[in-house]
Every structure is written in C-alpha cells, then in structure tokens.
Amino acid sequence: MTNPFENEQGTYVVLMNEEGQYSLWPAFVHIPAGWEIVCGETSRSACIDYISSNWTDLSPNSLKPAAEVHGGQQ
C-alpha cells in the first residue's frame, strides 16, 4: 500500500487552518475539523506550488501580533 500523501498521480487539495498553516491533502480523504480548502482539486505538484507561493510566513497567526510588538523579535 502506498502513502496517499506521496502519490504523484493522485488528486490533492490545499488546506489552511485558522493559524494560517497550510497542508497538502489527498482529495478523497475527509477534511479534518478546523481546516478549509483554499485550493481545489488539482495535481500534487500544483498544490505544492500553491503552498510555496502563498505560505511565505511560517509563523502561526497567533504569534504574529507578538512579533509585531517586539519589532519582529520572537
């Protein structure tokens, strides 16, 4: 059995949670609570490209206000 998260021929979606974190997700797998689809069904490589271009700040949203107050120092 192959890992559905690594199937190059599979169809995927991109999920995002309230913290602004992204996840590559097989389209046929149930979406967990707290996540929403931000990029619809497409190829694995297209989803990875989407994540690479859109997830530029890896800090969780809950830490961003603190970073702004401290001048970007965490």
ABEGO torsion letter per residue (X at the ends): XBBAAABAABBBBBBBBAAGBBBBBBAABBBBBGBBBABBBBBAAAAAAAAAAABABABBAAAAAAAAAAGGBX
